[in-house]
Amino acid sequence: MNLDTLEKMCRALKCHPGDILKLGNNKKNGNHRKTQSKPE
């Protein structure tokens, strides 16, 4: 979602972004990315 859309939603609903969105922990949800180091 882009910020312009979020701003319009908040104006229409008379709320703040934190009322709509929740910051999640990707590791807790199993959506974390595994990174591999490059061989040197």
N, C-alpha and C positions, 0 to 999 in steps of 0.2 A: 504494500500500500504506500502510495507516495504521501508526502507531508501535506500537500494541498488538499487531498481528499480527507485526510485526518482532521485538518483544520475546519473544513466545511462540515464534517460530521459533528465535531465538537460544538460548533456554533449552532447547528440545528437542534442538537440535543441539550444544549446549555450545560456542557460538562467539560472536563479536562481530559487530555489524552490518557492519563493514568487511570481514569474511570473506565476506559474502553479497553486499553491494552494492558497486558501483564508481561513482565519480563520473566522469561523462563530459563531454566537451566537445561541446556541441551543434553548434557551428560545424564541427568536424571531421567529424561524422556527417551534415552537411547538413540538420539539423533546426532551424536558427536562424530566428527570426522577423524579418522586415524591418519596421521601423517607419517611419512617415511623419510628418513634422512637420506640425502644423496651420497653415494660413495665418493670419496675424494681421491 
